[in-house]
Amino acid sequence: FSVADRDGVPLASFSRRYPQPWFGTCPFPQPAPQPLPAHGEPKRIDATVLALVGLSAETYYHWLLETLPSLGWLATHHPEWLGPELRIWHNGGSAPYVQDTLQRCCGIRPEQLLDARELPWIRARRLLALTPAPFASPSAAAQAWLRRSLLPPAAAAQPQGPRRAIWLRRGGAARRPVFGEEQALGQLGGDGVVSVDCGGLSVPQQAQLLAGAALVIAPHGGAMANLVFAAAGTTVLELHHSDYRPPYYQDLVTARELRYFSQAQPATPPALYRDLLFESPATEPITLDVPRVVAAVRGLIGGAAPTGARST
């Protein structure tokens, strides 16, 4: 996405494009802003418009931890700009959590929204642009704002009732489906592990669920963004593809003082299938080594360090 001034000159500080560096490990330099479209005219909006945009904002992780907190900064420092006449041009998509979080956090109504998929190029009478948050590195201030805004006060102060072991399912995800999940859950049913598909819950419900968990087991995916709501000291076991473990959750682990372990799943599709069917390990299935996963979870439930897992 690109933001330009009234003369059409793209402003690098408000624009982003891939690739983005991860903690200094990306070998490519920061790219220039995306140039303006070569033809056509922008849709003119005779109103004040806030550009609430981010890379991959249509995914739960990037919306919740990077894009949405930008609105929190505005609400904290310039609440006078968030009147009912404000229009919000966003690229978060149409998932229910987008409107839900905008309404709950800042009272934004559906009629105030401009979907960037339908209006990919706009020109506003007055444009508000915020410097985008760092990619995959949510700040402590952003995390604190999300907890204040979306976590029920009682759950934020002290989780109520016995804390549980929960397994965050990948559900019907097309990218990185999880194979062997049912077998693992079947064996862990007697150990008190409760499986949850966060896609069927509101964000406050997900927040309360994570706040009350003693142990979180999750295949790598967006639902782990909810670790921002976990209580300090919660134990986390991330199950990931052997060739794909981006550092999305490390800032959450540090800020929330979580006890974190990761376990690589060694099985991968045959080389021919990998070349034909998948663009990269980011989209390949996570095939669970069920005996190792079950042993690791039971070890954590019993208070022991899990075999075959790495601690951070």
C-alpha positions in Angstrom: 0.0 0.0 0.0 1.1 3.5 -0.7 0.1 7.0 0.6 0.9 10.0 -1.5 0.7 13.8 -0.9 -1.7 16.1 -2.8 0.7 16.2 -5.7 0.8 12.4 -6.0 4.3 12.0 -4.6 4.4 8.7 -2.6 5.5 9.1 1.0 7.9 6.4 2.1 7.2 6.8 5.8 3.5 5.9 5.3 3.9 3.2 2.6 5.0 -0.4 2.8 5.6 -3.3 0.4 7.1 -6.7 0.6 9.7 -8.0 1.4 9.8 -6.8 5.0 12.8 -7.5 7.2 12.4 -9.8 10.2 14.7 -8.7 13.1 17.5 -7.8 10.6 17.6 -11.3 9.0 16.0 -10.4 5.7 18.8 -10.0 3.1 16.9 -7.6 0.9 16.9 -3.8 1.4 13.7 -1.9 2.3 11.9 -1.4 -1.1 10.6 1.9 -2.3 6.9 2.8 -2.1 4.6 1.2 -4.6 4.2 3.6 -7.6 0.8 5.0 -8.3 -1.4 3.2 -10.8 -0.5 4.0 -14.4 -4.1 4.6 -15.6 -7.5 5.6 -14.4 -8.4 8.1 -11.7 -8.8 7.6 -7.9 -12.2 7.6 -6.3 -12.7 11.0 -4.7 -14.1 11.0 -1.2 -15.4 14.3 0.0 -14.6 13.6 3.7 -11.8 13.1 6.2 -10.5 9.6 5.6 -8.2 7.6 7.9 -5.9 5.2 6.0 -5.9 2.2 8.4 -3.8 -0.2 6.4 -1.0 -2.7 6.9 0.8 -5.5 5.1 -1.2 -8.8 5.3 -3.9 -6.9 7.3 -6.5 -9.4 6.0 -5.0 -12.0 8.3 -6.0 -12.1 12.0 -2.4 -11.8 13.4 -1.5 -8.7 11.4 -4.9 -7.0 11.9 -5.0 -7.6 15.6 -1.4 -6.9 16.6 -0.3 -4.3 14.0 -3.1 -2.6 12.1 -5.8 -2.2 14.7 -3.5 -0.7 17.4 -2.8 2.2 15.1 -6.4 3.2 15.7 -5.7 2.9 19.4 -2.9 5.4 19.1 -5.3 7.8 17.4 -8.0 7.3 20.0 -5.5 8.0 22.8 -3.8 11.1 21.3 -6.4 12.6 19.0 -9.9 11.4 20.0 -11.4 14.5 18.4 -10.6 13.0 15.0 -12.7 9.9 15.6 -16.1 11.5 15.1 -19.0 9.9 13.3 -18.2 11.7 10.0 -14.7 10.0 9.8 -14.4 7.4 7.0 -11.9 4.6 7.4 -10.2 3.1 4.3 -8.8 -0.3 5.4 -7.4 -3.5 3.9 -8.5 -5.8 6.7 -11.1 -7.6 4.5 -14.6 -8.6 5.5 -14.0 -11.2 8.3 -16.4 -10.7 11.2 -13.6 -9.8 13.6 -12.7 -6.7 11.6 -16.0 -4.8 12.2 -16.3 -6.4 15.7 -13.0 -5.0 16.9 -13.5 -1.6 15.3 -16.9 -1.3 17.0 -15.7 -2.5 20.4 -12.5 -0.6 20.5 -13.5 2.8 19.0 -17.2 2.7 18.2 -16.7 2.6 14.5 -19.9 1.8 12.6 -20.0 -0.3 9.4 -21.2 2.7 7.3 -17.9 4.5 8.1 -15.8 1.8 6.4 -14.3 1.9 2.9 -13.0 -1.5 1.8 -9.7 -1.1 -0.1 -10.6 -4.2 -2.2 -13.5 -2.4 -3.6 -11.9 1.0 -3.7 -8.2 0.3 -4.3 -7.3 3.9 -5.1 -8.9 6.9 -3.4 -8.3 10.6 -3.0 -9.7 12.2 0.2 -10.6 15.8 0.9 -8.4 15.3 4.0 -6.3 12.2 4.6 -5.1 11.0 8.0 -2.1 8.7 7.6 -0.3 6.9 10.5 3.2 5.5 10.3 2.7 1.7 10.0 3.7 -0.5 12.9 6.8 -2.6 12.6 6.2 -5.9 10.7 5.8 -8.9 13.0 6.9 -7.0 16.1 4.0 -5.7 18.1 5.0 -3.0 20.6 4.4 -3.2 24.3 2.1 -0.2 24.0 0.0 -1.9 21.3 -0.3 -5.1 23.4 -1.3 -3.1 26.5 -4.0 -1.2 24.5 -5.4 -4.5 23.1 -5.7 -6.0 26.6 -7.4 -2.8 28.0 -9.8 -2.7 25.0 -10.7 -6.4 24.5 -10.0 -8.3 27.7 -12.8 -8.3 30.3 -11.5 -6.4 33.4 -12.0 -9.4 35.7 -10.0 -11.7 33.4 -7.3 -9.2 33.0 -6.9 -8.7 36.8 -7.0 -12.4 37.8 -8.2 -15.4 35.7 -11.3 -16.9 37.3 -11.7 -20.6 38.1 -9.3 -23.4 37.4 -6.9 -22.7 34.5 -7.2 -25.2 31.7 -5.1 -26.8 29.0 -6.4 -25.7 25.6 -5.6 -26.8 22.0 -6.1 -24.1 19.4 -7.2 -25.9 16.2 -6.5 -24.7 12.7 -10.1 -25.4 11.7 -10.7 -25.4 8.0 -7.6 -23.4 7.1 -6.6 -23.8 3.5 -3.0 -22.8 4.2 -1.0 -25.2 6.5 -3.8 -27.7 7.3 -2.9 -29.9 10.2 -2.8 -33.7 9.7 -2.9 -36.0 12.7 -4.8 -33.5 14.9 -7.8 -35.7 15.6 -5.5 -38.6 16.5 -3.5 -36.5 19.0 -6.7 -34.9 20.5 -8.2 -38.4 20.8 -5.3 -39.6 22.9 -5.2 -36.4 25.0 -8.9 -36.4 25.8 -8.4 -38.1 29.1 -5.7 -35.6 30.1 -8.1 -32.7 30.3 -7.0 -31.0 27.0 -9.9 -29.0 25.5 -9.8 -28.2 21.8 -11.1 -24.9 20.5 -11.6 -23.4 17.1 -11.2 -19.7 17.7 -12.8 -18.9 14.3 -16.2 -19.4 15.9 -15.6 -17.0 18.8 -15.6 -13.2 19.1 -12.3 -11.6 19.9 -13.3 -10.8 23.6 -14.3 -14.5 23.9 -10.9 -15.5 22.5 -9.2 -13.1 24.9 -11.0 -14.5 27.9 -10.3 -18.1 26.8 -6.5 -17.4 26.6 -6.5 -15.4 29.9 -7.8 -18.5 31.7 -5.4 -21.0 30.1 -2.6 -22.7 32.0 -1.3 -24.5 28.9 -1.8 -23.5 25.3 -1.0 -26.0 22.5 -1.2 -24.7 18.9 -0.1 -25.6 15.4 1.6 -22.4 14.0 -1.1 -20.0 12.9 -3.0 -16.8 13.4 -4.9 -18.0 16.5 -1.6 -17.7 18.4 -1.9 -13.9 18.2 -4.3 -14.3 21.1 -1.2 -15.0 23.3 -1.4 -11.2 23.8 -4.2 -12.0 26.2 -2.5 -14.8 28.1 -1.7 -14.5 31.8 1.9 -14.2 32.8 3.5 -17.6 33.3 1.2 -19.5 30.9 3.0 -22.4 29.2 2.9 -22.5 25.4 3.7 -25.4 23.0 3.9 -24.3 19.3 3.8 -27.2 16.8 5.3 -26.1 13.5 6.5 -27.3 10.1 10.2 -28.2 10.2 11.0 -25.5 7.5 8.6 -22.8 8.6 8.8 -21.0 12.0 8.7 -17.3 11.6 9.4 -15.3 14.7 5.9 -13.8 15.0 5.3 -14.6 18.6 8.5 -13.9 20.3 7.6 -10.3 21.4 4.4 -11.7 22.9 6.3 -14.4 24.7 8.7 -11.8 26.2 6.1 -9.2 27.1 3.7 -11.7 28.7 6.5 -13.6 30.4 5.3 -16.9 28.9 7.0 -20.3 29.3 7.4 -21.1 25.6 8.4 -24.3 23.8 8.3 -25.2 20.1 8.4 -28.6 18.5 9.2 -29.1 14.8 7.2 -31.8 13.1 9.6 -33.7 10.8 7.2 -35.1 8.2 7.0 -33.2 5.0 5.3 -34.0 1.6 7.3 -35.9 -1.0 9.6 -33.5 -2.9 7.5 -33.9 -6.1 4.3 -32.9 -4.4 6.1 -30.0 -2.6 7.1 -28.6 -6.0 3.8 -29.1 -7.7 1.3 -28.2 -5.0 2.8 -25.7 -2.6 4.4 -22.3 -3.1 6.6 -22.6 0.0 6.8 -24.3 3.4 4.5 -21.5 4.6 1.6 -23.3 2.9 2.5 -26.9 3.3 0.6 -29.1 5.8 1.8 -29.5 9.3 1.9 -33.3 9.7 2.0 -34.1 13.4 4.2 -36.8 14.8 1.4 -37.9 17.1 3.4 -39.9 19.7 6.0 -37.1 20.1 3.2 -34.4 20.4 1.2 -36.5 22.9 4.4 -37.1 25.0 5.3 -33.5 25.0 1.9 -32.3 26.1 1.7 -34.9 28.8 5.1 -33.9 30.0 4.0 -30.2 30.2 0.8 -31.1 32.0 2.9 -33.1 34.5 5.3 -30.1 35.0 8.3 -31.6 33.1 10.1 -30.1 30.1 8.8 -31.8 26.9 11.0 -34.2 25.0 12.0 -33.1 21.5 10.9 -29.5 22.0 12.9 -26.3 22.1 12.5 -23.7 24.8 12.8 -19.9 24.2 
